[in-house]
């Protein structure tokens, strides 16, 4: 864990305000309450939800259209901002992180003065996911690897070491940057097949869900004569073996070699993946008895909905919901609820990451309508998770965090930094994309539940407009301390 001298001082001050205890030992890597092990709360469950590319104006645009009510956000007692620049940025050259150059950080004056500043030194999803999963900033395109080439420990691994269950869910291929950053370790995010093998064979994940099914296209239509690119699931032969051996097979032949899946429950026996692909099976997973371990690969290739073909007359500037949704895939809400129903079988608790990954895809394409669709779908999932906690757990044992890995699109009004124009419900707001790439803008942070009140304590940096903010790497650092790691 990175040293947090300034943060630790603030935390200790807060501790003395909240509790009376003796014997705090402070060092460069953390602190220990020698006489009171309950200094920090220890959530039974941690749920981290990431809107990929979701900036403040992404949310506002969706609110203005009428897909989100303001009261939804008022349920979060903690609302802050996050900086997400990487340790190193630049162009990734043949697996050589030394070819990259150090990022320049975040400057509040420059950030609100010139879009040119925001368009430089920005992170991408792999580096940010690694920071959010491990507490270490790293070089762009890294999956769980430090700037020095070290293998970093992530939240999934911490959960498993604590005897908890763990899972990742996304609306894009499950081997893509964000879910991969919480599970795998690879020098570059583009090694999708290698990452898929690691996630499915070496990790102890109890749940992995996403897209990337090579038997279907982006419209959810089956490819009868040949499969599409199978890189997101490893390769065609491996995926076929997974399907055929669902719930029973623990060993698989890959390129002539035999590989065995990991033990996920600690009984020293390999645990087979139960593989589901059909919408009805995702929905069935939401209630009742569940398999021990689930791989959900929806019947679609790139994304649940964003990459479906535009219907006649629809453009990237069109309103949302013009083209009918793919009907054969689950919603992100259904996937999240299914994952929760699997993970909560463990009495010790769980860690779950849920990503609205296709928000970023819509932003890269400057697709106004699809952006609102994806953001609304993500927040439907957030609302579903909140309702699940209310019904099946409590805020005294569960911590929910909602944030973004970075901002994409530089979304503003009639000119840069001008507010969006509210044109009323069911009408696209006045908004303009000033980039088709990521930016260095701060992103939102919402937290609710046990331990959430500690995030304002560590948010000791201040932005002229957004107010207090923290670094993305500090989000998991506090989680590690809460779990005593």
N, C-alpha and C positions, 0 to 999 in steps of 0.2 A: 504494500500500500504506500502511496506517495506521502511524504511528510506533510502535515497540515499544522504547522506551528501557530499560525494566526487563527485558524479555525478552532484549534484545540483550546486556545485561550478563551475564545468566546463560548465554547461549549462548557468549559469548566466554570466560567462565570455564571452561565445559565443554570448549571447543576447546583451551585451554591444557593442560587435564588430559589430553586425548586425543592431541594432536599437537604437534610442535615446528615452528613456522613463524614467519616474519617478515612484517610489513607488513599488519596488519589496519587497515583504515580504517573508523572508525565515524561514521555520520551519523544524521540523524533518521529516515531511511526504511529503513535496513538496514545491512549491512556487507559488505565486500568483502575476500576473502583475496588481497591483491595478489601475494604470492609463492607462494601455494599455492591454486590454483583448486579443489582437491578438499577444501576445508575441510568442506563439507557433502556428504553423499552425494547422488547424482543418480539416483533410480530410473528405470529404463527404462520401467517400467509402474506406474501408480497406479490402484488400484481402490478406490472409495469406496462403501460399502454403507450405506444409510440405512433404518432401520426407522421409518417415519413414526408419530410418537406413542408410540414404544416407550420406556417407563420401566423402571427397575430391576425393579419388581414385575411388569411385563408379562412379562419374561424368567422371573422366578421362578415365576409362575403356570404357564407352559408347561413349565418344568422339573418342577414338582410333579406335573403331569398325566402326565408320563412321555414327553413328546414330545421332550425334549432331555436329553442326558446332561451331567453336570457336567464330564466330561473334555473335552468340546468347548471349553469356555471356557478350560481350562488350556493350550490350545495358543497362546493369545495372551500373549506376554510382557509386553505393556503394557496395563494396565487402569486407566482413570482416569474422571473425570466431566467433564461439559461444561455450562456455563451458556449460555443461548440467548435471553435477552431481546432485544427489538428496540431500535433507536434511538428510534423513535417508535411509539406505540400509540394505541388509541382506535378510534373509528368512522371508516371511510373515507368521505369526503363528496365525491362528484362529481369525483373525480380531483384533489382538492386536498390534497396532503400537509401543507400548512401548517395544516390544520384538526386535525391530530393533535397529541398532546402527548408530550413526552419520557418514556420509560420510566424507572423508578426503579432498575433493576438487580436484583441478587440479594443478599439478606441472609440469611446462614446462621441467625441467631438467629430471625428472623421466619419463615423457611421451615419450621422444625421446631417452631413454636409454634402456628400458627393457619392453617387452610386458607383463610381469607379472604384472607390475604396471597398465597397461591399462586394464587388465582383472579383476581388482578388483574395488570395490566401484563405479561401473557404475550404471547409471539410467536405468529404463525401460520406456516403452511408456506412461504409465498412469501418473507417476510422472512428466515426462517431459511435457506431454500435459497439466497437471495441471499448471505447471510453465509458460508455453507459453500462457495459457488462463487466468491466474489469477494474475501473477506477484509474486507468492509465491512458493518457493521450498518446497517440501513436501516429505513424505516417499514413497518408492517404492510400487506400486500397488494402490495408492490412486487415486480416481476420485473426484477432487474438494474438498477434505477434507484436512485441515492443519495437521501439526504434533501434534497439541493440540486437534484435533477433531472438529475444527470449520468449518462451511460451508463457502466456499470461493466464492466470486463474480467473474464471468467469463466474457469474452468479448462479448459473446452472450447476457448476461443479461445487460451489459453496453449499448450495441447497442439498445436493446429494451427499456431501460429506457430513451434513447435519442430520441425515436420515430422512430428509424431506423428499417430496416428489418435485418434478420440474418439467416444464414444457414450453414450447414456442408455437405461436400461431401467426399466420400472415395471409394477406390477400394477394400475394405475389408468389413466385416459386420459392419453396421452403429453403433452398440452398442459396438464395440471394443474400445480399450483404447483411441486412439487419438480423434476421434469424440466425444466420451463420455466425455473426459476431458474438452471439450468446452461447454458442455450442461448440464451434469448430476452431481450428488453428491452421492458418495457411498464409503464406507470404503475400498472396494476392487474391482478391475476391473473384477474379475471372476463372479460377480453377474450379468451376462448378461441380464437375464430376467428382473430383477429389474431395471437395467439401461435403457433397452428398454422401459419399462412402463413409467419411468420418462421422457425420451426424447419425447415420443409420447403423453403423457397425461398431464404432468405438465409444460413442457417447452413452451416458446412462439416462438420457431423456426418457420420460414416461410418455410424453405426447409430442408429436411433431405434426403440424398441419399447414397446408398451403396449396399452391398450384404447381405447375410444371409437368402435368400429366402428358406424356408424349403421344398418347392414343387419341388426343382431342386437339382441336384448333382453338383459336381465341374466341370463337362464337359458341364453344361448347359442343361442336359437332364432331362426331366420331370419324376418325380416319380409318377407313376400312381396308385400303390396299397397302398402306405402309404407315409406320409411326413417324411422327415428327422428330425433331432433335431431342434425344433422351438425356442430354448433358445434365439437366437439372435434377434428375433422379439417379444419376450415375451412368448407366447404359441400359440398353433395351433388355439384354439378357438378365441383368440383375433385377430390373423392375418386374420382369415376367416371373422370376423366381419368387420375389416378394409377394406378388399377387397369388400365385399358385400355392405358396406355403403359408398364407395368412393364418396367424394364430398358432402355428405349429413348428414351422421351420426356423432353426437357429443358425444354420450354416449355409453358405452360398458360394458358388463358384464364380470367380471374377477373373477373366483372362487366364484361365487354367489353374488358378490358385484357390484354395479353400479358405474362407474367412468365417468367423463365428461372431455373432452379435454379443453385446455386452450384457452383463448382469445389472439390471436396473433396480432391484429391490434388496440387494445385499445378502442374498442367500447362496451366493457363489455358484449359481446356475444360470446359464444364458437365458434371456427372456425374449421370446418371439414377438415380432410385431404383428398385431392385428391390423390389417390394411383395409381401409374403407375409401371408396371413391364416389359412391352414389349419394345424391342429396338426401335421400330417405334415411341412409345410414348415419349421416351427420346429425340429422334431426332426431333419430332414435337415440343417439348417444347422449342427448341432453337430459334424459330422465332414466331412472331405473338403474339396474345393475350394468356395469361396464366391464370391458376387457381390462387386463392389467396394463397393457401397453398398446398405444394406438398411433399408427401412421395414417393421417388423412391426406390424400392427394386428390383434390376435386377434379371433376371431369372437364377440365379446361387447361389451356396451355399457359399463357402469360399471366393473366390476372382474372379475378372472379368476374369483373364487369368492364373495367375501364378500356381494355383493348378490343372489345367487341366492335365489329364493323359499323361505321356510321350508316344509318338509314338514309334514303334519298331526301335531300334537303337539309340534312344536319351538317353543320360545320363546327369547327373548334370554338366559334363564338356563339353557338346556339345555346338555348336554355337547356337545362337538364331534363332527363326522363323522356326525350323524344323517341329514341330508339328503345324498343322493349329490352328488358334485361335478359341475359342468358337464364333460361328457366331450369336448367339441370344442375345448378350449383347452389351450395348453401350460402347464406349471408355470413359476414364476418361475425355477427352476433351469435348465430347458431354454432359456428365453429368455436367461439370463445366459451359458450355455455357447455358445449360438449366436452371441451378440454377441462373445464372446471369440474364437471361431473366425474371425470376420470381421476383428476389430481386430488380431489378431496376425500378419496378413499384412504389416504394416508393420514392417520391421526396426528402425526407430528407436523403436518402442514405442507406447504408447497411454495414454489416460485413459478409464476407464469408471465411470459412476455407475449403481448398481443400487438401486432403491427398492422396499421392501415397503410400498407405499402404502396398502393396504387394512387394515393394522393399525390405522391411525388411524380408518378408517371404522367398524370394529368397536367401537373404543373410544368414539367419539362416540355410537354406538347402545347402549352398555353391554351389548354382546353377549358373554357369557362364552365360549360355545363357539366362536363365529366368531373371537374374539380369539385363542384358542389355535390354531385352524386357521391363521390368517394369520401368527402369529409362528413357528409350526413351519415353515410354508412358506418364510418368509424365511430362517430359519436352515438349512433344507435347501439353499437357494441359497448361503448362506455356505459350508457344507461342500463343496458342489460346486465353488465357486471355489477353496477351499483345495486340493482334490484336483487341480484344473486347474493351479494353480501348481506343485504337487509334480511333476506329470507333464510339463508343457509349458514351464515356466519355472524359476525358482528364487527363493528368498527373498533372494538376493544382488542380484537385479535388479528385484524386484517388491515394492511396498508395498501392503498391504491394511489398510484402515481400516473398522471397523464402528461406527456410532454412530446417533443419532436426531436429528431436527430439533427435537423438543420432546416433552414428556410430555402425554398426554391421558388423562382419566378419573379422575385422582386415585385410583388403585387402592391400597387398603389392606385390612387385616383387619377385625375386628369393630368397630373404631373408627378414626378417623384416626390415622395414624402407627403403628398396631399392625401386627405382622407378619402375613402371610398364613398360613393354617393348612394344613399339608400333610395331606391326607386319603388319600394313597396314589396309586399309579399308576392311571390310567384313571378317576380320581375328580376332579371339580372341586374345587380347593382352596377353603378358606373365604376369600372375597374380596368386597369391597364397592366399588362405584364411588361416589365422593363428588362427582363432577362429570360432565357430559356434554360438557365443553369442554376446551380446553387448560389447562395449568397452568405455573407458573414453576419447577417442580421440576427439579433437575439430572437429566441423562440419562447413560447409560453410554457409554463410549468404549473400544474395543478396537483394538489395532494390532499388526501382525506384518510382519516383513520389513525390507528396507533402509530406514534412516532412522527406524524406529519408536521407537528409543531416545532420539530427540530430543524426543519429546512430553512425557515427564516433566520435561525441562529447562524448558519454557515453561509448565508447569502450576504457577504460583507463587501461586495463590489456594487457600484451604483452607476446606473445609466441615466442620462439626462431626461429621457422620456419614459422608459420602462420601469425605472426605479431599481430596487435591489435585485441583484442577480447572482447566480453561482456558475461554476464551470460544470460542464456535463460530466466530467470525471468525478466530481464531488457527490453526485447523486448516489452511485453505488458505494463510494467510500463510506458514507454514513450508514448504508445498508449493511456493509460488512461489519461495521462496529456494532450495530444493533444485534447482529447475529453472532457477535463475539469472535469474528474472524479477522 
